[in-house]
Amino acid sequence: MDIDFDTYYRAIQSRDARFDGRFFTGVTSTGIYCRPICPAQTPRRENVRFYPSAAAAEAAGFRACRRCRPDAAPHSPDWNVRADLAGRALRLIAEGAIDTDRVSGLARRLAVSPRHLHRELLAEVGAGPLALARTRRTQTARLLIDETGLPLSEIAFAAGFGSIRQFNDSMRAAFGCNPTELRRRMEPVPAGTGTITLRLAHRLPFDAESLLAYLGRRAIPGVEQVTEGRYRRSITLGRSRGTLELEPLSGKGVVRLQLWLDELSDLTLLVQRCRGLLDLDVDPTAVAGALGTDPVLTPIVSARPGLRLPGAIDGWEAAARAILGQQISVTAARTLAGRLAQRLGTPLPYPDGQITHLFPPPEVVADAELSTLGITRARAETLRSLASAVARREIRLDRGADRQEVEAHLLALPGIGPWTASYIAMRALGDPDAFLPGDLGVRRAAEQLGLDSSPRRLEAYAERWRPWRAYAVLYLWESLTTARFPLERAV
């Protein structure tokens, strides 16, 4: 990280929220590290050290501030933009890759040696993969200690610690006290209930209305529901099954997450997937600042501050939905996806209102008879081909994937063209620069704004929107909602 000391020092003096999560401040006179927005008295310049990550501050010997709670900061937006080794590694570590696959497994996934991975991360964020994973565990544990009544033993393993001793030692090193001293709530809930509520931080502004409307129009019957300002759905990740509810709290910079799980071992992964679904780690000011310089987009960007890129809890589900929705309306695609879930998905043992089924995994769809869904033979073959590739892990549809590699594999499958591949990159991989020049809605919007709507010319014009072309697509789609003849966009 290139450190502009004067800029960063002014940021902590003014408690500038734009820098929250982008860097952390170590104070040599106290041995504490803080967020830029910490309400404590601003330390003297000579006592300040800046770090690109909480893990780097901890590696330098600083403990987390109990007042501003670095664990509660929104994540740095920089790494979701980058598709390089460091960006992919950080996204995978955030989802718990080292807990499940160790450093060696993460390095294999990234096709580098463990030593090279350590060297790259140390250069980029000031800490190696083990230190980053340890900080992620302690931050997850602190969040659970402060916001839930779960027993400390359950918190230890839900956060990814291998033993209670490791949990206690890591928490003392990170916070200067043991987990029992951190706990504010004195009445723990019974072990094994699997029901927790968390608050997920994000940067303002946040256009929850547009985001929930987008997700609501595409909600798969039986699997998803948007109601009364909340997004609800069934979930299956690794060993965990259950349901979740996400509710943006207006103007507060947080989303309330409520989980009902039969197993908490995948909690860290699920929290990261929820952040990706609602695009909670983006810096909306940076996106608006870049796109708003184009006179064509200026009025649209100004009208919808805080527009977010809808992601996915499950990349496979988003990709299957994209294939089912090729060249048909949103309503028709939603019906087909609901039919797939009802016929091949597993019913929840305890249905939660309209949430009744789990979306079928790729292994099931790969071997299923799909002719009864009401889709063409060619589309059924495309869906089976994708399901087989995902089941065999030839294609990984998550935010740690190599975006170019995934696109190449998708385009090699029968029935998948540039539109489908780019849409999957946008939703499943969280690619902020995915672009859909051939999309009918994008072309219609471009034409109404006075641009040449031919895909080739439109793609050339969109070069000025990098690295935020996916957000430009959203703004173009949003412009159609106020047009005289709104276009219902597929998928």
C-alpha positions as CSV (number, residue, x, y, z in Angstrom):
1,M,0.0,0.0,0.0
2,D,1.3,3.5,-0.9
3,I,1.0,5.6,2.2
4,D,0.4,9.3,2.0
5,F,1.0,10.1,5.6
6,D,-0.5,13.6,5.5
7,T,-3.7,12.5,3.8
8,Y,-4.2,9.6,6.2
9,Y,-3.4,11.8,9.2
10,R,-6.0,14.4,8.1
11,A,-8.4,11.5,7.7
12,I,-8.0,10.4,11.3
13,Q,-8.2,14.1,12.5
14,S,-11.5,14.5,10.7
15,R,-12.7,10.9,11.3
16,D,-13.4,10.7,7.6
17,A,-15.7,7.7,7.0
18,R,-14.5,7.4,3.4
19,F,-11.3,5.8,4.7
20,D,-12.9,3.4,7.1
21,G,-11.7,-0.1,6.3
22,R,-9.0,1.1,3.9
23,F,-6.3,1.5,6.5
24,F,-5.7,1.2,10.2
25,T,-3.8,3.4,12.6
26,G,-1.3,2.0,15.1
27,V,-0.5,4.3,18.1
28,T,2.9,3.6,19.6
29,S,2.2,5.3,22.9
30,T,-0.7,3.0,23.7
31,G,0.1,-0.2,21.6
32,I,-3.5,0.0,20.2
33,Y,-4.6,0.1,16.6
34,C,-7.8,1.9,15.5
35,R,-10.1,2.7,12.6
36,P,-9.9,6.2,11.0
37,I,-13.2,7.0,12.6
38,C,-12.2,6.2,16.1
39,P,-13.7,8.7,18.5
40,A,-10.7,8.7,20.8
41,Q,-8.4,11.8,20.9
42,T,-6.2,12.1,17.8
43,P,-2.7,10.8,18.6
44,R,0.4,12.9,18.0
45,R,1.9,12.5,14.5
46,E,5.1,11.1,15.8
47,N,3.2,8.3,17.6
48,V,1.2,7.2,14.5
49,R,1.9,4.3,12.1
50,F,-0.4,3.4,9.3
51,Y,-1.2,-0.2,8.1
52,P,-3.1,-1.5,5.1
53,S,-4.8,-4.2,7.1
54,A,-5.7,-5.1,10.6
55,A,-3.5,-8.2,10.3
56,A,-0.5,-6.0,9.5
57,A,-1.2,-3.9,12.6
58,E,-1.4,-7.0,14.7
59,A,1.8,-8.4,13.2
60,A,3.5,-5.2,14.2
61,G,2.5,-5.8,17.8
62,F,-0.6,-3.6,18.2
63,R,-3.9,-4.7,19.8
64,A,-7.3,-3.9,18.5
65,C,-9.1,-0.9,20.0
66,R,-12.1,-1.8,22.1
67,R,-13.7,1.5,21.5
68,C,-13.9,1.7,17.7
69,R,-13.7,-2.1,17.1
70,P,-11.7,-2.7,14.0
71,D,-13.5,-6.0,13.6
72,A,-16.8,-4.1,12.9
73,A,-15.3,-2.0,10.0
74,P,-16.6,-2.5,6.5
75,H,-14.0,-4.4,4.4
76,S,-11.6,-2.7,2.1
77,P,-13.3,-2.1,-1.3
78,D,-10.0,-2.3,-3.2
79,W,-9.6,-6.1,-3.4
80,N,-13.0,-6.8,-4.9
81,V,-12.0,-4.8,-8.0
82,R,-8.7,-6.5,-8.5
83,A,-8.6,-9.8,-10.3
84,D,-4.9,-10.5,-9.6
85,L,-3.3,-13.0,-7.2
86,A,-3.5,-10.8,-4.1
87,G,-7.1,-9.9,-4.7
88,R,-8.2,-13.5,-5.3
89,A,-6.2,-14.7,-2.3
90,L,-7.7,-12.1,0.1
91,R,-11.3,-12.9,-1.0
92,L,-10.7,-16.6,-0.5
93,I,-9.0,-16.1,2.9
94,A,-12.0,-14.0,3.9
95,E,-14.3,-16.9,3.1
96,G,-12.2,-19.3,5.3
97,A,-10.1,-21.0,2.7
98,I,-7.1,-21.5,5.0
99,D,-9.3,-23.0,7.7
100,T,-10.5,-25.7,5.3
101,D,-7.6,-26.1,2.9
102,R,-4.6,-24.7,4.8
103,V,-2.0,-22.4,3.1
104,S,-0.9,-25.2,0.8
105,G,-4.4,-25.8,-0.5
106,L,-4.9,-22.1,-1.1
107,A,-1.6,-21.8,-2.9
108,R,-2.6,-24.8,-5.2
109,R,-6.0,-23.1,-5.9
110,L,-4.1,-20.0,-7.0
111,A,-1.4,-22.0,-8.9
112,V,1.5,-20.6,-7.0
113,S,3.9,-21.9,-4.3
114,P,3.1,-21.1,-0.6
115,R,6.3,-19.1,-0.4
116,H,5.3,-16.9,-3.4
117,L,1.8,-16.4,-2.0
118,H,3.3,-15.3,1.4
119,R,5.7,-12.9,-0.4
120,E,2.9,-11.4,-2.5
121,L,0.5,-10.8,0.4
122,L,3.2,-9.4,2.6
123,A,4.1,-6.9,-0.1
124,E,0.4,-5.9,-0.7
125,V,-1.2,-5.9,2.8
126,G,1.7,-6.2,5.2
127,A,0.8,-9.7,6.5
128,G,1.1,-13.3,5.2
129,P,-1.8,-15.7,4.7
130,L,-1.6,-17.3,8.2
131,A,-1.7,-13.9,9.9
132,L,-4.6,-12.7,7.8
133,A,-6.5,-15.9,8.6
134,R,-5.8,-15.5,12.3
135,T,-7.1,-11.9,12.3
136,R,-10.2,-13.0,10.4
137,R,-10.9,-15.6,13.1
138,T,-10.4,-13.2,16.0
139,Q,-12.6,-10.6,14.3
140,T,-15.4,-13.1,13.6
141,A,-15.2,-14.3,17.2
142,R,-15.3,-10.7,18.5
143,L,-18.4,-10.1,16.4
144,L,-20.1,-13.2,17.8
145,I,-19.1,-12.4,21.4
146,D,-20.5,-8.9,21.2
147,E,-23.7,-9.5,19.2
148,T,-24.8,-13.0,20.2
149,G,-25.4,-15.1,23.3
150,L,-23.7,-18.1,21.9
151,P,-21.5,-20.1,24.3
152,L,-17.8,-19.2,23.9
153,S,-17.0,-22.8,23.0
154,E,-19.4,-22.6,20.0
155,I,-18.0,-19.2,19.1
156,A,-14.5,-20.6,19.0
157,F,-15.3,-23.3,16.5
158,A,-17.7,-21.2,14.5
159,A,-14.9,-18.6,14.0
160,G,-12.6,-21.3,12.7
161,F,-10.3,-22.0,15.7
162,G,-9.0,-25.5,16.0
163,S,-9.1,-25.6,19.8
164,I,-10.2,-23.6,22.8
165,R,-6.6,-22.9,23.8
166,Q,-5.9,-21.5,20.4
167,F,-9.0,-19.4,20.7
168,N,-8.1,-18.0,24.1
169,D,-4.4,-17.3,23.1
170,S,-5.4,-15.5,19.8
171,M,-8.0,-13.4,21.5
172,R,-5.6,-12.3,24.2
173,A,-3.0,-11.3,21.6
174,A,-5.6,-9.4,19.5
175,F,-7.5,-7.7,22.2
176,G,-5.4,-7.8,25.3
177,C,-7.8,-9.9,27.3
178,N,-9.5,-13.3,27.3
179,P,-12.9,-13.9,25.6
180,T,-14.8,-14.0,28.9
181,E,-13.7,-10.5,29.7
182,L,-14.9,-9.3,26.3
183,R,-18.4,-10.6,26.8
184,R,-21.0,-8.0,27.7
185,R,-24.0,-10.2,27.6
186,M,-24.2,-12.3,30.7
187,E,-27.0,-14.8,29.7
188,P,-25.8,-17.1,26.9
189,V,-28.4,-18.9,24.8
190,P,-28.6,-22.7,24.9
191,A,-25.9,-24.5,22.9
192,G,-27.0,-25.9,19.5
193,T,-29.9,-23.5,18.8
194,G,-28.1,-22.3,15.6
195,T,-30.1,-19.0,15.7
196,I,-28.0,-15.8,15.6
197,T,-28.3,-12.1,14.7
198,L,-25.4,-10.0,13.3
199,R,-25.0,-6.5,12.0
200,L,-23.0,-6.2,8.8
201,A,-21.4,-2.8,8.2
202,H,-21.3,-1.0,4.9
203,R,-20.5,2.4,3.5
204,L,-23.2,5.0,2.8
205,P,-25.0,5.8,0.6
206,F,-26.9,2.5,0.2
207,D,-29.7,2.2,-2.3
208,A,-31.5,-0.6,-0.6
209,E,-34.8,0.0,-2.4
210,S,-33.3,-0.7,-5.9
211,L,-31.3,-3.6,-4.7
212,L,-34.3,-5.3,-3.0
213,A,-36.5,-4.6,-5.9
214,Y,-34.0,-6.3,-8.2
215,L,-33.7,-9.3,-6.0
216,G,-37.4,-9.4,-5.5
217,R,-38.3,-9.5,-9.2
218,R,-36.0,-12.5,-9.5
219,A,-36.7,-14.3,-6.3
220,I,-37.0,-18.1,-6.9
221,P,-40.4,-19.3,-5.5
222,G,-39.8,-21.6,-2.6
223,V,-36.2,-20.6,-2.2
224,E,-36.2,-16.7,-2.0
225,Q,-38.6,-14.0,-0.9
226,V,-38.4,-10.2,-0.6
227,T,-41.0,-8.8,1.7
228,E,-41.4,-5.7,3.9
229,G,-37.9,-4.4,3.2
230,R,-36.2,-7.8,3.9
231,Y,-34.6,-10.5,1.8
232,R,-35.2,-14.1,3.0
233,R,-34.0,-17.4,1.6
234,S,-33.0,-21.0,2.3
235,I,-29.3,-21.8,2.4
236,T,-27.0,-24.8,2.0
237,L,-23.3,-24.3,2.3
238,G,-20.9,-27.2,3.1
239,R,-22.3,-28.8,6.2
240,S,-24.9,-26.0,7.0
241,R,-28.5,-25.9,6.2
242,G,-31.2,-23.4,7.2
243,T,-32.6,-20.0,6.3
244,L,-31.5,-16.4,6.6
245,E,-33.0,-12.9,6.5
246,L,-31.2,-9.7,5.5
247,E,-32.7,-6.3,6.4
248,P,-31.0,-3.0,5.5
249,L,-31.4,-0.5,8.4
250,S,-32.0,2.8,6.8
251,G,-29.3,5.4,7.2
252,K,-27.4,3.4,9.8
253,G,-24.7,1.9,7.7
254,V,-25.6,-1.7,8.7
255,V,-27.6,-4.6,7.4
256,R,-29.2,-6.9,10.0
257,L,-28.5,-10.6,9.3
258,Q,-30.6,-13.2,11.1
259,L,-29.6,-16.9,10.6
260,W,-31.3,-20.1,11.5
261,L,-28.7,-22.9,11.0
262,D,-28.3,-26.5,11.9
263,E,-24.5,-26.2,12.0
264,L,-22.4,-23.1,12.5
265,S,-19.1,-24.4,10.9
266,D,-19.8,-22.4,7.7
267,L,-20.7,-19.2,9.4
268,T,-17.7,-17.2,8.2
269,L,-18.3,-18.3,4.6
270,L,-22.0,-17.5,4.8
271,V,-21.3,-14.0,6.2
272,Q,-19.0,-13.3,3.3
273,R,-21.5,-14.6,0.8
274,C,-24.2,-12.3,2.3
275,R,-21.8,-9.3,2.0
276,G,-21.2,-10.3,-1.6
277,L,-25.0,-10.7,-2.3
278,L,-25.7,-7.1,-1.2
279,D,-22.3,-5.7,-2.4
280,L,-21.6,-4.4,1.1
281,D,-17.8,-3.8,0.6
282,V,-18.0,-1.4,-2.4
283,D,-17.2,2.3,-2.0
284,P,-20.2,3.8,-3.7
285,T,-18.6,7.3,-3.7
286,A,-15.7,6.0,-5.8
287,V,-18.1,4.3,-8.3
288,A,-20.3,7.4,-8.6
289,G,-17.2,9.7,-8.8
290,A,-15.9,7.6,-11.8
291,L,-19.1,7.1,-13.7
292,G,-20.5,10.5,-12.9
293,T,-17.8,12.2,-14.9
294,D,-19.4,10.9,-18.1
295,P,-22.1,13.5,-19.1
296,V,-24.3,10.6,-20.5
297,L,-24.4,8.9,-17.1
298,T,-24.3,12.0,-14.8
299,P,-28.1,12.4,-14.3
300,I,-28.7,8.7,-13.8
301,V,-25.9,8.4,-11.3
302,S,-27.1,11.5,-9.4
303,A,-30.6,10.1,-9.2
304,R,-29.6,6.8,-7.7
305,P,-26.8,7.3,-5.1
306,G,-25.5,4.1,-3.6
307,L,-26.6,1.7,-6.3
308,R,-25.2,-1.8,-5.5
309,L,-24.3,-4.7,-7.7
310,P,-26.4,-7.7,-6.8
311,G,-24.3,-10.8,-6.1
312,A,-25.2,-14.3,-5.1
313,I,-25.1,-16.6,-2.1
314,D,-24.4,-19.5,-4.4
315,G,-22.6,-19.0,-7.7
316,W,-24.0,-22.2,-9.2
317,E,-27.6,-21.1,-8.4
318,A,-27.0,-17.7,-10.1
319,A,-25.4,-19.4,-13.2
320,A,-28.3,-21.9,-13.5
321,R,-30.8,-19.0,-13.2
322,A,-28.9,-17.1,-16.0
323,I,-29.2,-20.1,-18.3
324,L,-32.9,-20.6,-17.6
325,G,-33.5,-16.9,-18.3
326,Q,-31.8,-16.8,-21.7
327,Q,-34.0,-14.8,-24.1
328,I,-37.1,-14.8,-22.0
329,S,-38.7,-12.4,-19.5
330,V,-37.8,-12.1,-15.8
331,T,-41.2,-13.6,-14.9
332,A,-40.8,-16.6,-17.1
333,A,-37.2,-17.2,-15.8
334,R,-38.4,-17.0,-12.3
335,T,-41.1,-19.6,-12.9
336,L,-38.7,-22.0,-14.5
337,A,-36.2,-21.6,-11.6
338,G,-39.0,-22.2,-9.1
339,R,-40.1,-25.3,-11.0
340,L,-36.5,-26.6,-10.9
341,A,-36.3,-26.0,-7.1
342,Q,-39.6,-27.7,-6.4
343,R,-38.9,-30.8,-8.5
344,L,-35.2,-31.4,-7.8
345,G,-34.5,-29.4,-4.6
346,T,-34.6,-30.8,-1.1
347,P,-37.6,-29.8,1.0
348,L,-36.8,-28.0,4.3
349,P,-37.6,-30.1,7.3
350,Y,-39.2,-27.0,8.9
351,P,-40.5,-24.7,6.1
352,D,-40.4,-21.0,7.0
353,G,-43.5,-19.5,5.4
354,Q,-42.9,-19.3,1.7
355,I,-39.3,-20.6,2.1
356,T,-39.8,-24.3,1.6
357,H,-36.9,-25.8,-0.5
358,L,-33.2,-25.8,-1.0
359,F,-32.0,-25.1,-4.5
360,P,-30.7,-28.3,-6.1
361,P,-27.0,-28.8,-6.1
362,P,-25.1,-29.3,-9.4
363,E,-24.6,-33.0,-8.8
364,V,-28.4,-33.5,-8.8
365,V,-29.1,-31.4,-11.9
366,A,-26.3,-33.0,-13.9
367,D,-28.0,-36.4,-13.7
368,A,-31.6,-35.2,-13.8
369,E,-34.3,-35.4,-16.5
370,L,-35.0,-31.8,-17.3
371,S,-37.5,-32.2,-20.1
372,T,-40.5,-31.7,-17.7
373,L,-39.3,-28.2,-16.8
374,G,-40.7,-26.7,-20.0
375,I,-37.3,-25.8,-21.5
376,T,-35.9,-26.7,-24.9
377,R,-33.7,-29.7,-25.3
378,A,-30.7,-27.5,-26.2
379,R,-31.2,-25.4,-23.0
380,A,-31.5,-28.5,-20.9
381,E,-28.2,-29.8,-22.3
382,T,-26.5,-26.4,-21.5
383,L,-27.8,-26.6,-17.9
384,R,-26.6,-30.2,-17.5
385,S,-23.2,-29.4,-19.0
386,L,-22.7,-26.5,-16.6
387,A,-23.9,-28.6,-13.7
388,S,-21.4,-31.3,-14.6
389,A,-18.5,-28.9,-14.9
390,V,-19.3,-27.3,-11.5
391,A,-19.8,-30.6,-9.8
392,R,-16.4,-31.8,-11.1
393,R,-14.8,-28.4,-10.0
394,E,-13.7,-27.7,-13.6
395,I,-15.5,-24.4,-13.1
396,R,-15.5,-22.6,-9.8
397,L,-18.2,-20.0,-9.5
398,D,-17.1,-18.0,-6.5
399,R,-15.4,-14.6,-5.9
400,G,-12.0,-16.2,-5.6
401,A,-12.1,-17.6,-9.1
402,D,-9.9,-16.5,-12.0
403,R,-12.4,-14.4,-13.9
404,Q,-10.8,-14.8,-17.3
405,E,-10.4,-18.5,-16.8
406,V,-14.0,-19.0,-15.8
407,E,-15.2,-16.9,-18.8
408,A,-13.2,-19.1,-21.2
409,H,-14.6,-22.3,-19.7
410,L,-18.1,-21.0,-19.8
411,L,-17.8,-20.0,-23.4
412,A,-16.6,-23.5,-24.3
413,L,-19.9,-25.0,-23.1
414,P,-22.7,-25.5,-25.6
415,G,-25.3,-22.8,-25.4
416,I,-23.3,-20.2,-23.5
417,G,-22.4,-17.0,-25.3
418,P,-20.8,-13.7,-24.2
419,W,-24.1,-12.4,-22.7
420,T,-24.5,-15.4,-20.4
421,A,-20.8,-15.6,-19.5
422,S,-20.7,-11.9,-18.6
423,Y,-23.9,-12.0,-16.6
424,I,-22.5,-14.9,-14.6
425,A,-19.3,-13.0,-14.0
426,M,-21.3,-10.1,-12.7
427,R,-23.5,-12.0,-10.3
428,A,-21.6,-15.1,-9.3
429,L,-18.0,-13.8,-9.4
430,G,-18.8,-10.3,-8.3
431,D,-16.8,-8.8,-11.3
432,P,-17.4,-5.0,-11.1
433,D,-16.2,-4.6,-14.7
434,A,-18.4,-7.2,-16.4
435,F,-20.2,-5.7,-19.3
436,L,-23.2,-6.7,-21.5
437,P,-23.0,-4.7,-24.7
438,G,-25.4,-7.1,-26.5
439,D,-28.1,-6.9,-23.7
440,L,-31.4,-5.7,-25.1
441,G,-32.0,-3.5,-22.0
442,V,-28.5,-2.0,-22.2
443,R,-28.9,-1.2,-25.9
444,R,-32.3,0.3,-25.4
445,A,-31.1,2.5,-22.6
446,A,-28.0,3.6,-24.6
447,E,-30.2,4.5,-27.5
448,Q,-32.5,6.6,-25.3
449,L,-29.4,8.4,-24.0
450,G,-28.2,9.2,-27.5
451,L,-25.4,6.6,-27.8
452,D,-24.7,4.3,-30.7
453,S,-26.4,1.1,-29.4
454,S,-24.5,-1.3,-31.7
455,P,-22.7,-3.8,-29.4
456,R,-19.3,-3.0,-31.0
457,R,-19.6,0.8,-30.7
458,L,-21.2,0.5,-27.2
459,E,-18.3,-1.6,-26.0
460,A,-15.8,0.9,-27.3
461,Y,-17.6,3.8,-25.6
462,A,-17.8,1.8,-22.3
463,E,-14.0,1.7,-22.1
464,R,-14.3,5.1,-20.2
465,W,-16.4,3.3,-17.5
466,R,-13.7,0.9,-16.5
467,P,-13.3,-0.7,-13.9
468,W,-17.0,-0.1,-13.0
469,R,-18.7,-1.2,-16.2
470,A,-21.0,-3.6,-14.3
471,Y,-22.3,-0.7,-12.3
472,A,-22.8,1.2,-15.6
473,V,-25.0,-1.7,-16.7
474,L,-27.1,-1.3,-13.6
475,Y,-27.4,2.5,-14.1
476,L,-28.5,1.9,-17.7
477,W,-31.1,-0.6,-16.6
478,E,-32.3,1.8,-13.9
479,S,-32.8,4.5,-16.5
480,L,-35.4,2.3,-18.1
481,T,-37.6,2.2,-15.0
482,T,-38.5,5.9,-15.7
483,A,-38.6,5.6,-19.5
484,R,-41.9,5.8,-21.3
485,F,-41.8,2.2,-22.3
486,P,-39.9,0.3,-19.6
487,L,-38.3,-2.9,-20.7
488,E,-38.6,-6.0,-18.6
489,R,-35.1,-7.4,-18.5
490,A,-34.5,-11.2,-18.6
491,V,-32.5,-12.7,-15.7
